[in-house]
């Protein structure tokens, strides 16, 4: 039996995003990716969900009302 690290994959609104650094926490990754996708800054993180040899995280847009 061999142990190997699972890779991580992030997604936001059906867009697959790479993992900038596997040593970062999911919250740190959110901070880095929010520079390119500002809506990620307030998004909730769901996951990880194991799919094959990949751990999938999803940024879910915060839904709320203004005012």
N, CA, C and O atoms as a Tripos MOL2 file, in Angstrom:
@<TRIPOS>MOLECULE
protein
  268   267    67     0     0
PROTEIN
NO_CHARGES

@<TRIPOS>ATOM
      1 N           0.8400   -1.1750    0.0000 N.3       1 UNK1
      2 CA          0.0000    0.0000    0.0000 C.3       1 UNK1
      3 C           0.8840    1.2360    0.0000 C.2       1 UNK1
      4 O           1.8420    1.3260    0.7670 O.2       1 UNK1
      5 N           0.5550    2.1880   -0.8660 N.am      2 UNK2
      6 CA          1.3200    3.4210   -0.9600 C.3       2 UNK2
      7 C           0.4600    4.6000   -0.5360 C.2       2 UNK2
      8 O          -0.7330    4.6650   -0.8320 O.2       2 UNK2
      9 N           1.0870    5.5130    0.1540 N.am      3 UNK3
     10 CA          0.3850    6.7440    0.5240 C.3       3 UNK3
     11 C           0.8980    7.8630   -0.3650 C.2       3 UNK3
     12 O           2.1020    8.0020   -0.5790 O.2       3 UNK3
     13 N          -0.0310    8.6570   -0.8810 N.am      4 UNK4
     14 CA          0.4110    9.8140   -1.6500 C.3       4 UNK4
     15 C          -0.5460   10.9650   -1.3870 C.2       4 UNK4
     16 O          -1.7280   10.7800   -1.0980 O.2       4 UNK4
     17 N           0.0070   12.1380   -1.4980 N.am      5 UNK5
     18 CA         -0.7740   13.3370   -1.2150 C.3       5 UNK5
     19 C          -1.8190   13.5550   -2.3060 C.2       5 UNK5
     20 O          -1.5670   13.3380   -3.4910 O.2       5 UNK5
     21 N          -2.9870   13.9860   -1.8720 N.am      6 UNK6
     22 CA         -4.0420   14.2890   -2.8350 C.3       6 UNK6
     23 C          -3.8740   15.7320   -3.2980 C.2       6 UNK6
     24 O          -3.4920   16.6020   -2.5150 O.2       6 UNK6
     25 N          -4.1540   15.9730   -4.5420 N.am      7 UNK7
     26 CA         -4.0740   17.3490   -5.0290 C.3       7 UNK7
     27 C          -5.3750   18.0640   -4.7220 C.2       7 UNK7
     28 O          -6.4070   17.4290   -4.5050 O.2       7 UNK7
     29 N          -5.3220   19.3920   -4.7040 N.am      8 UNK8
     30 CA         -6.5130   20.1810   -4.4050 C.3       8 UNK8
     31 C          -6.9510   20.9280   -5.6540 C.2       8 UNK8
     32 O          -6.1410   21.3280   -6.4900 O.2       8 UNK8
     33 N          -8.2600   21.0980   -5.7480 N.am      9 UNK9
     34 CA         -8.8400   21.8580   -6.8550 C.3       9 UNK9
     35 C          -9.8970   22.7860   -6.2630 C.2       9 UNK9
     36 O         -10.7020   22.3800   -5.4250 O.2       9 UNK9
     37 N          -9.8780   24.0160   -6.7080 N.am     10 UNK10
     38 CA        -10.8420   25.0030   -6.2480 C.3      10 UNK10
     39 C         -11.7170   25.4100   -7.4180 C.2      10 UNK10
     40 O         -11.2670   25.4220   -8.5640 O.2      10 UNK10
     41 N         -12.9780   25.7480   -7.1280 N.am     11 UNK11
     42 CA        -13.8630   26.2210   -8.1950 C.3      11 UNK11
     43 C         -14.7380   27.3470   -7.6660 C.2      11 UNK11
     44 O         -15.0350   27.4360   -6.4740 O.2      11 UNK11
     45 N         -15.1410   28.2090   -8.6050 N.am     12 UNK12
     46 CA        -16.0110   29.3330   -8.2970 C.3      12 UNK12
     47 C         -16.8770   29.5850   -9.5150 C.2      12 UNK12
     48 O         -16.3650   29.8690  -10.5980 O.2      12 UNK12
     49 N         -18.1770   29.4840   -9.3470 N.am     13 UNK13
     50 CA        -19.1430   29.6880  -10.4310 C.3      13 UNK13
     51 C         -18.7730   28.8900  -11.6780 C.2      13 UNK13
     52 O         -18.6570   29.4410  -12.7730 O.2      13 UNK13
     53 N         -18.5920   27.5960  -11.4950 N.am     14 UNK14
     54 CA        -18.3050   26.6530  -12.5890 C.3      14 UNK14
     55 C         -16.9120   26.8450  -13.2100 C.2      14 UNK14
     56 O         -16.5980   26.1910  -14.2050 O.2      14 UNK14
     57 N         -16.0800   27.7160  -12.6520 N.am     15 UNK15
     58 CA        -14.7290   27.9340  -13.1640 C.3      15 UNK15
     59 C         -13.7520   27.1820  -12.2640 C.2      15 UNK15
     60 O         -13.7360   27.3850  -11.0500 O.2      15 UNK15
     61 N         -12.9420   26.3180  -12.8630 N.am     16 UNK16
     62 CA        -11.9370   25.5950  -12.0980 C.3      16 UNK16
     63 C         -10.7250   26.4930  -11.9140 C.2      16 UNK16
     64 O         -10.2230   27.0940  -12.8640 O.2      16 UNK16
     65 N         -10.2670   26.5690  -10.6730 N.am     17 UNK17
     66 CA         -9.1300   27.4160  -10.3340 C.3      17 UNK17
     67 C          -8.0120   26.5400   -9.7900 C.2      17 UNK17
     68 O          -8.2680   25.5730   -9.0710 O.2      17 UNK17
     69 N          -6.8040   26.8680  -10.1240 N.am     18 UNK18
     70 CA         -5.6720   26.0860   -9.6530 C.3      18 UNK18
     71 C          -5.3690   26.3410   -8.1840 C.2      18 UNK18
     72 O          -5.9150   27.2570   -7.5680 O.2      18 UNK18
     73 N          -4.5060   25.5280   -7.6490 N.am     19 UNK19
     74 CA         -4.0600   25.6550   -6.2640 C.3      19 UNK19
     75 C          -2.7540   26.4450   -6.2800 C.2      19 UNK19
     76 O          -1.7370   25.9370   -6.7520 O.2      19 UNK19
     77 N          -2.7630   27.6900   -5.7690 N.am     20 UNK20
     78 CA         -1.5470   28.5010   -5.8280 C.3      20 UNK20
     79 C          -0.3940   27.9430   -4.9950 C.2      20 UNK20
     80 O           0.7690   28.1150   -5.3600 O.2      20 UNK20
     81 N          -0.7030   27.2770   -3.8810 N.am     21 UNK21
     82 CA          0.3320   26.7170   -3.0230 C.3      21 UNK21
     83 C          -0.3220   25.6680   -2.1310 C.2      21 UNK21
     84 O          -1.2220   25.9860   -1.3540 O.2      21 UNK21
     85 N           0.1200   24.4410   -2.2360 N.am     22 UNK22
     86 CA         -0.5130   23.3500   -1.4870 C.3      22 UNK22
     87 C          -0.3100   23.4690    0.0250 C.2      22 UNK22
     88 O          -0.9890   22.7830    0.7890 O.2      22 UNK22
     89 N           0.6010   24.3160    0.4620 N.am     23 UNK23
     90 CA          0.8310   24.5000    1.8930 C.3      23 UNK23
     91 C          -0.1090   25.5400    2.5010 C.2      23 UNK23
     92 O          -0.1750   25.6710    3.7230 O.2      23 UNK23
     93 N          -0.8330   26.2760    1.6660 N.am     24 UNK24
     94 CA         -1.7660   27.2980    2.1440 C.3      24 UNK24
     95 C          -3.0640   26.6580    2.6160 C.2      24 UNK24
     96 O          -3.4670   25.6090    2.1140 O.2      24 UNK24
     97 N          -3.7140   27.2940    3.5820 N.am     25 UNK25
     98 CA         -5.0390   26.8450    3.9890 C.3      25 UNK25
     99 C          -6.0490   27.2890    2.9320 C.2      25 UNK25
    100 O          -5.7330   28.1220    2.0820 O.2      25 UNK25
    101 N          -7.2440   26.7440    2.9840 N.am     26 UNK26
    102 CA         -8.2870   27.1410    2.0290 C.3      26 UNK26
    103 C          -8.6060   28.6290    2.1870 C.2      26 UNK26
    104 O          -8.9000   29.3040    1.2010 O.2      26 UNK26
    105 N          -8.5510   29.1440    3.4160 N.am     27 UNK27
    106 CA         -8.8090   30.5660    3.6470 C.3      27 UNK27
    107 C          -7.7190   31.4400    3.0230 C.2      27 UNK27
    108 O          -8.0060   32.5070    2.4810 O.2      27 UNK27
    109 N          -6.4650   30.9790    3.1020 N.am     28 UNK28
    110 CA         -5.3630   31.7090    2.4770 C.3      28 UNK28
    111 C          -5.5220   31.7210    0.9570 C.2      28 UNK28
    112 O          -5.2740   32.7360    0.3070 O.2      28 UNK28
    113 N          -5.9360   30.5900    0.4020 N.am     29 UNK29
    114 CA         -6.1640   30.5040   -1.0490 C.3      29 UNK29
    115 C          -7.2790   31.4720   -1.4530 C.2      29 UNK29
    116 O          -7.1920   32.1280   -2.4900 O.2      29 UNK29
    117 N          -8.3280   31.5560   -0.6240 N.am     30 UNK30
    118 CA         -9.4160   32.5030   -0.9010 C.3      30 UNK30
    119 C          -8.8540   33.9190   -0.9830 C.2      30 UNK30
    120 O          -9.2320   34.6800   -1.8730 O.2      30 UNK30
    121 N          -7.9620   34.2780   -0.0720 N.am     31 UNK31
    122 CA         -7.3620   35.6070   -0.0820 C.3      31 UNK31
    123 C          -6.5750   35.8910   -1.3480 C.2      31 UNK31
    124 O          -6.6630   36.9840   -1.9070 O.2      31 UNK31
    125 N          -5.8080   34.9130   -1.8000 N.am     32 UNK32
    126 CA         -5.0110   35.0810   -3.0190 C.3      32 UNK32
    127 C          -5.9180   35.1840   -4.2460 C.2      32 UNK32
    128 O          -5.7290   36.0630   -5.0860 O.2      32 UNK32
    129 N          -6.9040   34.2870   -4.3500 N.am     33 UNK33
    130 CA         -7.7780   34.2690   -5.5260 C.3      33 UNK33
    131 C          -8.7360   35.4600   -5.5590 C.2      33 UNK33
    132 O          -9.2300   35.8250   -6.6260 O.2      33 UNK33
    133 N          -9.0040   36.0680   -4.4030 N.am     34 UNK34
    134 CA         -9.9210   37.2110   -4.3800 C.3      34 UNK34
    135 C          -9.3200   38.4380   -5.0660 C.2      34 UNK34
    136 O         -10.0440   39.3780   -5.3930 O.2      34 UNK34
    137 N          -8.0150   38.4370   -5.2840 N.am     35 UNK35
    138 CA         -7.3990   39.5330   -6.0340 C.3      35 UNK35
    139 C          -7.8710   39.5220   -7.4850 C.2      35 UNK35
    140 O          -8.0370   40.5770   -8.0970 O.2      35 UNK35
    141 N          -8.0860   38.3350   -8.0300 N.am     36 UNK36
    142 CA         -8.5580   38.1970   -9.4060 C.3      36 UNK36
    143 C         -10.0820   38.1100   -9.4770 C.2      36 UNK36
    144 O         -10.6930   38.5900  -10.4320 O.2      36 UNK36
    145 N         -10.6860   37.4990   -8.4670 N.am     37 UNK37
    146 CA        -12.1360   37.3270   -8.4060 C.3      37 UNK37
    147 C         -12.6330   37.9480   -7.0990 C.2      37 UNK37
    148 O         -12.7450   37.2370   -6.1000 O.2      37 UNK37
    149 N         -12.9340   39.2540   -7.0710 N.am     38 UNK38
    150 CA        -13.2930   39.9410   -5.8290 C.3      38 UNK38
    151 C         -14.4620   39.3220   -5.0640 C.2      38 UNK38
    152 O         -14.5070   39.4300   -3.8390 O.2      38 UNK38
    153 N         -15.3980   38.6860   -5.7420 N.am     39 UNK39
    154 CA        -16.5460   38.0880   -5.0620 C.3      39 UNK39
    155 C         -16.1440   36.9220   -4.1610 C.2      39 UNK39
    156 O         -16.8980   36.5530   -3.2610 O.2      39 UNK39
    157 N         -14.9790   36.3420   -4.3890 N.am     40 UNK40
    158 CA        -14.5110   35.2340   -3.5690 C.3      40 UNK40
    159 C         -14.2080   35.7030   -2.1470 C.2      40 UNK40
    160 O         -14.2720   34.9070   -1.2110 O.2      40 UNK40
    161 N         -13.8830   36.9710   -1.9740 N.am     41 UNK41
    162 CA        -13.5190   37.4960   -0.6480 C.3      41 UNK41
    163 C         -14.6150   37.2650    0.3850 C.2      41 UNK41
    164 O         -14.3210   37.0550    1.5610 O.2      41 UNK41
    165 N         -15.8710   37.3010   -0.0400 N.am     42 UNK42
    166 CA        -16.9870   37.1000    0.8910 C.3      42 UNK42
    167 C         -17.6750   35.7520    0.7010 C.2      42 UNK42
    168 O         -18.7000   35.4780    1.3250 O.2      42 UNK42
    169 N         -17.1110   34.9210   -0.1560 N.am     43 UNK43
    170 CA        -17.7200   33.6240   -0.4470 C.3      43 UNK43
    171 C         -17.4670   32.6300    0.6750 C.2      43 UNK43
    172 O         -16.4530   32.6970    1.3700 O.2      43 UNK43
    173 N         -18.4020   31.7130    0.8370 N.am     44 UNK44
    174 CA        -18.2370   30.6060    1.7800 C.3      44 UNK44
    175 C         -17.4450   29.5020    1.0780 C.2      44 UNK44
    176 O         -17.5320   29.3350   -0.1390 O.2      44 UNK44
    177 N         -16.6840   28.7610    1.8550 N.am     45 UNK45
    178 CA        -15.9050   27.6520    1.3050 C.3      45 UNK45
    179 C         -16.5870   26.3530    1.7000 C.2      45 UNK45
    180 O         -16.7860   26.0850    2.8850 O.2      45 UNK45
    181 N         -16.9480   25.5410    0.7020 N.am     46 UNK46
    182 CA        -17.5000   24.2250    1.0050 C.3      46 UNK46
    183 C         -16.4970   23.1760    0.5700 C.2      46 UNK46
    184 O         -15.7690   23.3590   -0.4060 O.2      46 UNK46
    185 N         -16.4680   22.0930    1.2930 N.am     47 UNK47
    186 CA        -15.5300   21.0300    0.9890 C.3      47 UNK47
    187 C         -14.5410   20.8860    2.1250 C.2      47 UNK47
    188 O         -14.6590   21.5680    3.1430 O.2      47 UNK47
    189 N         -13.6050   20.0390    1.9680 N.am     48 UNK48
    190 CA        -13.2440   19.3490    0.7350 C.3      48 UNK48
    191 C         -14.0990   18.1130    0.4900 C.2      48 UNK48
    192 O         -14.5810   17.4600    1.4160 O.2      48 UNK48
    193 N         -14.2630   17.8240   -0.7800 N.am     49 UNK49
    194 CA        -14.9740   16.6310   -1.2200 C.3      49 UNK49
    195 C         -13.9770   15.7860   -1.9970 C.2      49 UNK49
    196 O         -13.3900   16.2500   -2.9740 O.2      49 UNK49
    197 N         -13.7900   14.5610   -1.5680 N.am     50 UNK50
    198 CA        -12.8410   13.6750   -2.2380 C.3      50 UNK50
    199 C         -13.4650   13.1060   -3.5070 C.2      50 UNK50
    200 O         -14.5090   12.4550   -3.4660 O.2      50 UNK50
    201 N         -12.8030   13.3660   -4.6390 N.am     51 UNK51
    202 CA        -13.2260   12.8320   -5.9290 C.3      51 UNK51
    203 C         -11.9800   12.2270   -6.5750 C.2      51 UNK51
    204 O         -11.1170   12.9480   -7.0770 O.2      51 UNK51
    205 N         -11.8990   10.9180   -6.5570 N.am     52 UNK52
    206 CA        -10.6980   10.2570   -7.0790 C.3      52 UNK52
    207 C          -9.5000   10.6290   -6.2230 C.2      52 UNK52
    208 O          -9.5160   10.4370   -5.0080 O.2      52 UNK52
    209 N          -8.4620   11.1630   -6.8570 N.am     53 UNK53
    210 CA         -7.2640   11.5700   -6.1190 C.3      53 UNK53
    211 C          -7.2210   13.0820   -5.8960 C.2      53 UNK53
    212 O          -6.1530   13.6510   -5.6710 O.2      53 UNK53
    213 N          -8.3890   13.7280   -5.9610 N.am     54 UNK54
    214 CA         -8.4740   15.1810   -5.8320 C.3      54 UNK54
    215 C          -9.4070   15.5730   -4.6960 C.2      54 UNK54
    216 O         -10.4690   14.9780   -4.5150 O.2      54 UNK54
    217 N          -8.9980   16.5770   -3.9360 N.am     55 UNK55
    218 CA         -9.8490   17.1710   -2.9120 C.3      55 UNK55
    219 C         -10.4270   18.4440   -3.5270 C.2      55 UNK55
    220 O          -9.6870   19.3710   -3.8580 O.2      55 UNK55
    221 N         -11.7550   18.4850   -3.6790 N.am     56 UNK56
    222 CA        -12.4010   19.6190   -4.3400 C.3      56 UNK56
    223 C         -13.0190   20.5670   -3.3190 C.2      56 UNK56
    224 O         -13.7720   20.1570   -2.4350 O.2      56 UNK56
    225 N         -12.6830   21.8400   -3.4640 N.am     57 UNK57
    226 CA        -13.2350   22.9140   -2.6510 C.3      57 UNK57
    227 C         -14.0440   23.8180   -3.5710 C.2      57 UNK57
    228 O         -13.6590   24.0500   -4.7170 O.2      57 UNK57
    229 N         -15.1580   24.3240   -3.0720 N.am     58 UNK58
    230 CA        -16.0010   25.2190   -3.8690 C.3      58 UNK58
    231 C         -16.2190   26.5100   -3.1060 C.2      58 UNK58
    232 O         -16.5720   26.5000   -1.9270 O.2      58 UNK58
    233 N         -16.0040   27.6260   -3.7960 N.am     59 UNK59
    234 CA        -16.3260   28.9290   -3.2310 C.3      59 UNK59
    235 C         -17.7570   29.2430   -3.6420 C.2      59 UNK59
    236 O         -18.0720   29.3230   -4.8290 O.2      59 UNK59
    237 N         -18.6130   29.4200   -2.6480 N.am     60 UNK60
    238 CA        -20.0350   29.6960   -2.9190 C.3      60 UNK60
    239 C         -20.3290   31.1420   -2.6020 C.2      60 UNK60
    240 O         -20.0780   31.6240   -1.4970 O.2      60 UNK60
    241 N         -20.8600   31.8150   -3.5840 N.am     61 UNK61
    242 CA        -21.1650   33.2390   -3.4600 C.3      61 UNK61
    243 C         -22.1150   33.4970   -2.3130 C.2      61 UNK61
    244 O         -23.0960   32.7760   -2.1280 O.2      61 UNK61
    245 N         -21.8200   34.5270   -1.5490 N.am     62 UNK62
    246 CA        -22.6950   34.9150   -0.4490 C.3      62 UNK62
    247 C         -23.9430   35.5730   -1.0480 C.2      62 UNK62
    248 O         -23.8460   36.4820   -1.8720 O.2      62 UNK62
    249 N         -25.1020   35.1000   -0.6230 N.am     63 UNK63
    250 CA        -26.3530   35.6490   -1.1190 C.3      63 UNK63
    251 C         -27.0100   36.4030    0.0260 C.2      63 UNK63
    252 O         -27.1780   35.8720    1.1240 O.2      63 UNK63
    253 N         -27.3640   37.6010   -0.2350 N.am     64 UNK64
    254 CA        -27.9980   38.4040    0.8010 C.3      64 UNK64
    255 C         -28.7110   39.5810    0.1640 C.2      64 UNK64
    256 O         -28.7150   39.7510   -1.0550 O.2      64 UNK64
    257 N         -29.3030   40.3730    1.0070 N.am     65 UNK65
    258 CA        -30.0110   41.5470    0.4770 C.3      65 UNK65
    259 C         -29.3140   42.8020    0.9560 C.2      65 UNK65
    260 O         -28.7370   42.8380    2.0420 O.2      65 UNK65
    261 N         -29.3750   43.8060    0.1470 N.am     66 UNK66
    262 CA        -28.8030   45.0940    0.5110 C.3      66 UNK66
    263 C         -29.8280   45.9030    1.2930 C.2      66 UNK66
    264 O         -31.0400   45.7700    1.1230 O.2      66 UNK66
    265 N         -29.2850   46.7350    2.1450 N.am     67 UNK67
    266 CA        -30.1920   47.6730    2.8100 C.3      67 UNK67
    267 C         -30.4200   47.3900    4.1690 C.2      67 UNK67
    268 O         -31.1660   48.1100    4.8330 O.2      67 UNK67
@<TRIPOS>BOND
     1     1     2 1
     2     2     3 1
     3     3     4 2
     4     3     5 am
     5     5     6 1
     6     6     7 1
     7     7     8 2
     8     7     9 am
     9     9    10 1
    10    10    11 1
    11    11    12 2
    12    11    13 am
    13    13    14 1
    14    14    15 1
    15    15    16 2
    16    15    17 am
    17    17    18 1
    18    18    19 1
    19    19    20 2
    20    19    21 am
    21    21    22 1
    22    22    23 1
    23    23    24 2
    24    23    25 am
    25    25    26 1
    26    26    27 1
    27    27    28 2
    28    27    29 am
    29    29    30 1
    30    30    31 1
    31    31    32 2
    32    31    33 am
    33    33    34 1
    34    34    35 1
    35    35    36 2
    36    35    37 am
    37    37    38 1
    38    38    39 1
    39    39    40 2
    40    39    41 am
    41    41    42 1
    42    42    43 1
    43    43    44 2
    44    43    45 am
    45    45    46 1
    46    46    47 1
    47    47    48 2
    48    47    49 am
    49    49    50 1
    50    50    51 1
    51    51    52 2
    52    51    53 am
    53    53    54 1
    54    54    55 1
    55    55    56 2
    56    55    57 am
    57    57    58 1
    58    58    59 1
    59    59    60 2
    60    59    61 am
    61    61    62 1
    62    62    63 1
    63    63    64 2
    64    63    65 am
    65    65    66 1
    66    66    67 1
    67    67    68 2
    68    67    69 am
    69    69    70 1
    70    70    71 1
    71    71    72 2
    72    71    73 am
    73    73    74 1
    74    74    75 1
    75    75    76 2
    76    75    77 am
    77    77    78 1
    78    78    79 1
    79    79    80 2
    80    79    81 am
    81    81    82 1
    82    82    83 1
    83    83    84 2
    84    83    85 am
    85    85    86 1
    86    86    87 1
    87    87    88 2
    88    87    89 am
    89    89    90 1
    90    90    91 1
    91    91    92 2
    92    91    93 am
    93    93    94 1
    94    94    95 1
    95    95    96 2
    96    95    97 am
    97    97    98 1
    98    98    99 1
    99    99   100 2
   100    99   101 am
   101   101   102 1
   102   102   103 1
   103   103   104 2
   104   103   105 am
   105   105   106 1
   106   106   107 1
   107   107   108 2
   108   107   109 am
   109   109   110 1
   110   110   111 1
   111   111   112 2
   112   111   113 am
   113   113   114 1
   114   114   115 1
   115   115   116 2
   116   115   117 am
   117   117   118 1
   118   118   119 1
   119   119   120 2
   120   119   121 am
   121   121   122 1
   122   122   123 1
   123   123   124 2
   124   123   125 am
   125   125   126 1
   126   126   127 1
   127   127   128 2
   128   127   129 am
   129   129   130 1
   130   130   131 1
   131   131   132 2
   132   131   133 am
   133   133   134 1
   134   134   135 1
   135   135   136 2
   136   135   137 am
   137   137   138 1
   138   138   139 1
   139   139   140 2
   140   139   141 am
   141   141   142 1
   142   142   143 1
   143   143   144 2
   144   143   145 am
   145   145   146 1
   146   146   147 1
   147   147   148 2
   148   147   149 am
   149   149   150 1
   150   150   151 1
   151   151   152 2
   152   151   153 am
   153   153   154 1
   154   154   155 1
   155   155   156 2
   156   155   157 am
   157   157   158 1
   158   158   159 1
   159   159   160 2
   160   159   161 am
   161   161   162 1
   162   162   163 1
   163   163   164 2
   164   163   165 am
   165   165   166 1
   166   166   167 1
   167   167   168 2
   168   167   169 am
   169   169   170 1
   170   170   171 1
   171   171   172 2
   172   171   173 am
   173   173   174 1
   174   174   175 1
   175   175   176 2
   176   175   177 am
   177   177   178 1
   178   178   179 1
   179   179   180 2
   180   179   181 am
   181   181   182 1
   182   182   183 1
   183   183   184 2
   184   183   185 am
   185   185   186 1
   186   186   187 1
   187   187   188 2
   188   187   189 am
   189   189   190 1
   190   190   191 1
   191   191   192 2
   192   191   193 am
   193   193   194 1
   194   194   195 1
   195   195   196 2
   196   195   197 am
   197   197   198 1
   198   198   199 1
   199   199   200 2
   200   199   201 am
   201   201   202 1
   202   202   203 1
   203   203   204 2
   204   203   205 am
   205   205   206 1
   206   206   207 1
   207   207   208 2
   208   207   209 am
   209   209   210 1
   210   210   211 1
   211   211   212 2
   212   211   213 am
   213   213   214 1
   214   214   215 1
   215   215   216 2
   216   215   217 am
   217   217   218 1
   218   218   219 1
   219   219   220 2
   220   219   221 am
   221   221   222 1
   222   222   223 1
   223   223   224 2
   224   223   225 am
   225   225   226 1
   226   226   227 1
   227   227   228 2
   228   227   229 am
   229   229   230 1
   230   230   231 1
   231   231   232 2
   232   231   233 am
   233   233   234 1
   234   234   235 1
   235   235   236 2
   236   235   237 am
   237   237   238 1
   238   238   239 1
   239   239   240 2
   240   239   241 am
   241   241   242 1
   242   242   243 1
   243   243   244 2
   244   243   245 am
   245   245   246 1
   246   246   247 1
   247   247   248 2
   248   247   249 am
   249   249   250 1
   250   250   251 1
   251   251   252 2
   252   251   253 am
   253   253   254 1
   254   254   255 1
   255   255   256 2
   256   255   257 am
   257   257   258 1
   258   258   259 1
   259   259   260 2
   260   259   261 am
   261   261   262 1
   262   262   263 1
   263   263   264 2
   264   263   265 am
   265   265   266 1
   266   266   267 1
   267   267   268 2
@<TRIPOS>SUBSTRUCTURE
     1 UNK1         2 RESIDUE 1 A UNK
     2 UNK2         6 RESIDUE 1 A UNK
     3 UNK3        10 RESIDUE 1 A UNK
     4 UNK4        14 RESIDUE 1 A UNK
     5 UNK5        18 RESIDUE 1 A UNK
     6 UNK6        22 RESIDUE 1 A UNK
     7 UNK7        26 RESIDUE 1 A UNK
     8 UNK8        30 RESIDUE 1 A UNK
     9 UNK9        34 RESIDUE 1 A UNK
    10 UNK10       38 RESIDUE 1 A UNK
    11 UNK11       42 RESIDUE 1 A UNK
    12 UNK12       46 RESIDUE 1 A UNK
    13 UNK13       50 RESIDUE 1 A UNK
    14 UNK14       54 RESIDUE 1 A UNK
    15 UNK15       58 RESIDUE 1 A UNK
    16 UNK16       62 RESIDUE 1 A UNK
    17 UNK17       66 RESIDUE 1 A UNK
    18 UNK18       70 RESIDUE 1 A UNK
    19 UNK19       74 RESIDUE 1 A UNK
    20 UNK20       78 RESIDUE 1 A UNK
    21 UNK21       82 RESIDUE 1 A UNK
    22 UNK22       86 RESIDUE 1 A UNK
    23 UNK23       90 RESIDUE 1 A UNK
    24 UNK24       94 RESIDUE 1 A UNK
    25 UNK25       98 RESIDUE 1 A UNK
    26 UNK26      102 RESIDUE 1 A UNK
    27 UNK27      106 RESIDUE 1 A UNK
    28 UNK28      110 RESIDUE 1 A UNK
    29 UNK29      114 RESIDUE 1 A UNK
    30 UNK30      118 RESIDUE 1 A UNK
    31 UNK31      122 RESIDUE 1 A UNK
    32 UNK32      126 RESIDUE 1 A UNK
    33 UNK33      130 RESIDUE 1 A UNK
    34 UNK34      134 RESIDUE 1 A UNK
    35 UNK35      138 RESIDUE 1 A UNK
    36 UNK36      142 RESIDUE 1 A UNK
    37 UNK37      146 RESIDUE 1 A UNK
    38 UNK38      150 RESIDUE 1 A UNK
    39 UNK39      154 RESIDUE 1 A UNK
    40 UNK40      158 RESIDUE 1 A UNK
    41 UNK41      162 RESIDUE 1 A UNK
    42 UNK42      166 RESIDUE 1 A UNK
    43 UNK43      170 RESIDUE 1 A UNK
    44 UNK44      174 RESIDUE 1 A UNK
    45 UNK45      178 RESIDUE 1 A UNK
    46 UNK46      182 RESIDUE 1 A UNK
    47 UNK47      186 RESIDUE 1 A UNK
    48 UNK48      190 RESIDUE 1 A UNK
    49 UNK49      194 RESIDUE 1 A UNK
    50 UNK50      198 RESIDUE 1 A UNK
    51 UNK51      202 RESIDUE 1 A UNK
    52 UNK52      206 RESIDUE 1 A UNK
    53 UNK53      210 RESIDUE 1 A UNK
    54 UNK54      214 RESIDUE 1 A UNK
    55 UNK55      218 RESIDUE 1 A UNK
    56 UNK56      222 RESIDUE 1 A UNK
    57 UNK57      226 RESIDUE 1 A UNK
    58 UNK58      230 RESIDUE 1 A UNK
    59 UNK59      234 RESIDUE 1 A UNK
    60 UNK60      238 RESIDUE 1 A UNK
    61 UNK61      242 RESIDUE 1 A UNK
    62 UNK62      246 RESIDUE 1 A UNK
    63 UNK63      250 RESIDUE 1 A UNK
    64 UNK64      254 RESIDUE 1 A UNK
    65 UNK65      258 RESIDUE 1 A UNK
    66 UNK66      262 RESIDUE 1 A UNK
    67 UNK67      266 RESIDUE 1 A UNK
